[in-house]
């Protein structure tokens, strides 16, 4: 991922997880430019120690005063990479009813080393299998930009048709003027000598175009005392234009819907392509030199660095909390959004190839952190992480600048939201962009409502649950590694 997930969480929920001095600036940046941009300036609050063994009064809101738990441990291992501890961690989270997602999985090997040769040969074989996906990505990007331009044009035309039915005279006049221009260039111009532009060149017909473009043509003709053949021609042209408006509104709507279907299909293709190439781009294209040029990777010592990040999430269960007497019984009946306990586990392993008589050895660093988000914040977090797939494909395959990618997103938002008659826009947009998701609870056009007094309690308890899970993982990991556990 390009964005730092810890900072992204602080940007999504700055009142709880961002440093207080930066909260106003982060909120302003998120509203103006987006959460990923706000994450660049956000900083996570410091993790303070808290005795989690005590039974605390939920109304003290200890989870909001001390919202996050962070731990780090480092160990030397001769086992193959970090797999034993990694799979133990996955199983431990799942056993505690946490859903586990793998957010990053990247590897960088020293150029010239045997590990790099091994990984390169695997990459070549993989590249042969993904060539079709890459070619599909190039073609899809080119078609995406063309269809997006067509959809914007059709959408603007549909807005003009809608403006004809409004009571706003100014909007209606602008729409009529725009549609008349479109009719002159797309329809009437093809009639040759009988087109309005050609007729205007004949003697006595010069005012014809001006009268046709007027908001009230017949009234304008009477005001100028023009009659005879000019009156007949103008009336015929206005009748033809009126018939065209009725027919073209229907045809334009059909064409616009078909274009949106094609756009959804293309975005799904780009999603697949982005998912295929994202691990490769993370290690090679999006972070050039960050790992290869670091002191952890050296060709002479034949080293490689592995980065893996896991996200464990669990819905805060009020029923279970009542059973454990963590909250009062009446808390089950209060209106409250769903809250999630989050645990992030990051593995960074520096390994070297086996020498004679030795196995694979290396240094592994594990970082753990806990957070708590409500359902709207969780959707936004996953949306922002999901955007990486399309951005990777557009930036790496299409060579599109980030500012242009942002403009493409805004254009797609206009196509799939501003002109949407149905709230259910399927396809990969439902996974990537909030304005394409079915039954979406988080409206990005509005601020996320602040926590109510009851929701503050729920978030506090969810944060404490996440802290307990994070600390339990840390202590049990130490036990798995034979370290002292306090």
N, C-alpha and C positions, 0 to 999 in steps of 0.2 A: 504494500500500500504506500502511496506517496504521502498521504496525510498521516500524522501521528494520532493514533486512536485516543490516547490519553488527553491530548489537547482538544481533540474533536469532542470528546465527552464534556470537557470543560466549556466548550463553546456552545454545545447543545443545552447544557444545564449550568449556566454560569453562576446562578445564585447560590448553588450548593458546592460545586466542585472547582470553581475558578477563584483565583486570588481576588479579594475584595476590591483592591485598587484598580483592577483591570476590568471589572464587571461592566461598567457603563460603555467602555470602548469596545468590548467584545460584543455586547448586545447591538450596538450601533453598526458594527462591521457585519454581523450576521444578518441584520435586516437589509443593509445596503448591497452587500456583495455575496452573502451566502455563508454557510457554516464552515465549509472547508477553508475559506479565506480568513474567517474569524479565528479558526484554530491556529493559524500562524502566529497570532499575537497572544493567544490564551495561555495561561499557566495554571497547572493543577495545584490545588491547595496542598500544603504539607500534611503528611500523615502523622498524627499524634497517637501516642500509645493510649490504650484504653483497656481496663480490666473487663474482659468479656465474660468472666465467670459469674459476675454478680447479676442478680435478677433486678433489672432496672425498671423504674416507673416509666411507662411509654410516654407519659405527658411531659417528661423532662426533655424529650427530643435529643437524646444523646447521639443518635445516629446523624443528626444534622449538625451538631456541634463538632463531632469527630466523624466525618462522612466516609473517609477512605482508609483502607489498610494497605500498606505496601511492604513487601519483603523481598530480599535478594539473597541468593546463596550461590556459591561458586565451589566447584569440586573438580578434581582431576579424575579421569576415568580411562580405563584400558578396554572398556567394553565397546562394541560397535556403535560408535556415534552416541546418540542420546536416546536411542529407541527404548531401552527398558524403563527409564523414568518417564518418558513421554507417554507410553501406552499405559503405564500405571496411573498417571495423572488423568488421562482420558477416562479410564475405567472408574477411577475414584469419583470424578465429577458426575458421571452417569449414574453411579450407585447412589449418589445424593440427589438424584432427580434433576440434575442440571442438563439442559440441552447444550451440546458442545458443537461449536463451529470452528473450523480452521480458517483463520483470516489471512495468514501469510505462510508461505513455504518456499524459501529461496535458498540458493546455494551459490557460493563463489569459490572457485579453486584457483590456485596460483598458476599462472601461465608457464608452460614448460614442464610442470610436474606430472608424475604418473597419474595422480588423481584427476588433474585437468584433462589428460589424454583419455582417461577412462570416461569421464563425464562428457568430454567432447564427442567421443565415438557414440555414446548413447544419444547425445543431442543431435548428431547427424542422422541417426536412424529415426529419431523422433521427428526431425525436420522433414525427412522424406514423407512421413505420414501426415504432416501438417501443411505441406505445400498447397494442397487443395484448399485448406481452410484459409491460408494467407491470400491466395488468389481470389477466393470468394470475398475476403475482406476488402481487397483493393477495389473490386468491382462494386461491392455493396456501398462503399463510401462514395464512389463517383455517382452511383444511382441515387443514394440518399440525398446528396446535395441537389441533384436535379429535381427529384420528387418534392423536396422541401420547398424549393423555389416555386414549383407548380402549385403546391398546396397553399402557399402564402398568397399567390395570385388568385386562386379560386376562393380562398377564404375572404379576401378583400372584396371580391365580387359578391359573395353571399351577404356580406355586411351591407353592401349597397342595396341589395334587394330588401333586406330587413329594414333599412332606413326609410324605404318608400312607404312603409306601413306605420311609421311613427307620427306623432303629432308635432314633432319639432320641425318647423318650416325650414330652418337653416340646414339641418341634416338631410331633410328630404330633397331640398334644392341641390345640395352637393352630390347626393346619390344620383339624381336624375342627370345632372351634368356629366358625371363620370360614366354612367351607362350609355348616354348618348354618344360620347366619344368612343366608347368601346364598340358600339353598334356601327358607327361610321367607319371604323378601321377594320373591324372583323367581318362585317356582313355587307354593308352598303357599298363599300369600295370594290367588291368583287362584281358589281353589276355593270361595270364599264361606263359607257356613255350615259346610262340612266342613273348613275350614282349621283348623290347630292353634290359632291365636290365638282363633278364634271358639269352638272346643270348650273352651278353657280358661275361658270365661265361664260355662259350664254348671255346675250344682251337682255337686260331687264330682270335677270334672275340673281343678280349679285347679292341682294339682301337675304337670300334663301337660307344660307348657313347660319347667319346671325339670328334669324327668326326661329329656326329649328332649335338652336341651343338656348333660346330664352326660356325662362322658367314657365311662362304662360304664353306660348307662341301665338295663339289665335288672338288673344287680347292685344299682344304687341302689334300684330298685323292691322287690327282695327284702329289702333292708336296712330299708326303711320299712314292710314288710309290707302292700304295696298289691297288690291283685289284682282279678279280675273284669273288668268292661268296660274299665277303665283299662288293663289289661294288653293287651287285644286292640287297642285304639286305638293305644297306643304301639308295639306290634309292627308294625302296618300302616304307621305313619308312618316307622319306621326302615327297613322294607323299601323303601318308596317313595324314601326318601332315598338308600339304597344303590344302587338302580337308576339314579337321577338322576346320581349321582357317576360311574358307569361311562360313561353316555352323554355327559354334559356335558364330561368330560375330553377326549374325542375331538372334540366340536364346538368346544370352546374352543381346542384346538390348531389346528384348521382356520381359525377366525376370526382367531386371532393371526397365522398365516402370511399370510392375505389382507391383514390390516392392515399388516404389514411390507412387503408388495409395494406397496401404495398409498403408504406412506411413502417408499419408494425412488423411485417415480415422481414424487412431489411434490418431493422434494429435487432430482431431475434438472431439473424445471421451474424451480425456484428457482435452480439453478446457471446455467441458460441466461439467466434474467432478470438475475441478478447480473453475469454476464459482459457483458451488453448495457449495463447502466447503470453499471458500475464506473468507466469512464473519466470519465463525466459526474459521478458522485458525488465522484470524487477532486478534480475541479476546482471543484465547485460546492457539494456538500452536506457532504462529510466534512472539508473544509478551508476553512470559510467565512472569507474575508478573509485567509487566510495569504498568498496570492499577490496578490489584488486590492488588499490593503492594504499591500503591500510597496513599498519605494522603487523596485523594478525595473519596476513597472507604473504608467504615468502616462497619463491620457487625452489630455492636450494634446500629448504626443509620440507618441501612437498606438502603444504598445508592447504586446508579448505575451511570455509566458515559456513555453518548452517544456521538459518534463522527460521524459526517456527513460532507462530502465535496462535493461541487458542482463546476462544471466548466462550465461557460457560454462563448460561442465563437460566434463571428459575423464577417463576411467578411467585410473588409473595402470597402465601396461602393464609387468608384471614381465619378460616375454619381451624386450621392447624394451630395458629397462634392463640386462638381462644381455648382450644383444648389444652395447650401448654400453659395457659394462664398468663401469656405474655401481654394480652390486651383484654379489656372487659368484654363480657358476653354481648352487650348491646352494640359493640363495634361491628358485628356482622351485618347490621341493618342500616348502616350509614352509607350515603351515596359517596362512591370513591372510585377513581380510576384504578386500573391494574398497575401494579408496580413490580419491577423486576430486580432481583439481586444479580449483579454481574461480577464475574471473576475473570480477570485476564491473566493468562500465563504465557510468558515469553521465554523461549529457549534460544540461546545463542551458543553454539558449540564450535570451538576451534579444534580441528582434528588434524592429525598427520598420518601419512600412509605407514603401513607396517614395515618394520625393518626385519632383518634376519633374527629369528628367535623371539620376536616381539609381536604383540597384537597392535591393533589400532589404539592409539592413545590420544588424549586431548583434554582440553579444558572446557567445561560447560558452565554457563551462567544462566540461572533461572530467576526471572523477575515476576513477582505476583502483585496484583493490585485488585481492589474491590471498588464497586460503584453501585448506585441504585438509580434507576430511571423509570419514569412512568411510560405508559403505552405509546403516547404521542412522541415522546423523546426517543423511545426505542425505535419507532418507525423511521424517524428522521436519521438516527444514527445508521441504521441498516441501509437507508436510501443513499446516504452520503458515501458509505463504503461501497455500495453497489455501483455508483457512478464511475468508479475506477475502471470497470471493464470497458465501457464504451470510450472513456477518455483515453485509455491505453490504446485501443484500436484506432481511434481517430488521430491521436498524436503520433503514434509510432508508425502506423501503416500509411496514413494519409498525410503526415507531415503538417498537420493543422496546428496553428498556434493556440495556446490556452484561451486567449481572448476570443478567438473565433469559435472555439468549442463552446464557450459560455454563450455566445450569440446563437449557436445552433440549438442549445438547450432551450433558450428563450423562445426561439422560433417554433420548436416542437411543442413547447408548452402552449403557445398560442394556437397551434393546429389542433392539439388534442384536448384542450380545455375550453378555450374561448368559443370554439365552434362545436362543442360536444353537446348533443341532445341526450346522450345516455351517460350516466355516471360510471358505467362499467366499461372501461377500456382495457381489454385483455392484453395478452402478449407479454413480451419481456419488459415493456414499460411499467408493468405492475411491480416488477422487481427493482427496476432502476430508478424511476422518477416518481415522486409522491403524487403528481397530478395524473398518473396513469393507473394508480392502484385501486382495486375494488374495495369498497367499504372502508375507505381510508378515514382514520380518526384525526390525523394531524393535518391541518390546513396550513401550508407553508406561506400562504398569502397573509395569514394573521399570526399574531404572537401566540405562543403556547400559553393557555390560561395558567396563572400561578396556582400553587397548591392551596387548597382550602385548609382549614384548621385540622380536619380529619385526615386529609391527604398528607399533611406534614407528618402526622403520626405514622401513617402507612409507609411513607418514604424513609422515615427514621428507622422503623423496624426492619424494612427491607435492607437498608444500609448495614444495620447491625448483623443481620443474617449473612450478608455478603462478607462482612469482616470476619465473622466466625468461620465461614467456609475457607476464606483466604488464609487465615491463621492456621486452621487445621491442616490444609494442604502443605503449608510451609513446614509445620512441625513434623508431620508424617513423612514428608520428603527427607527431612534430616534423619529421621529414624531409618528410612529405607537405605540411606547412604552411610549409615553407621556413625552419624555425627551426634554430638551431645545434644539432648533435648532438655530445655529448662522447664 
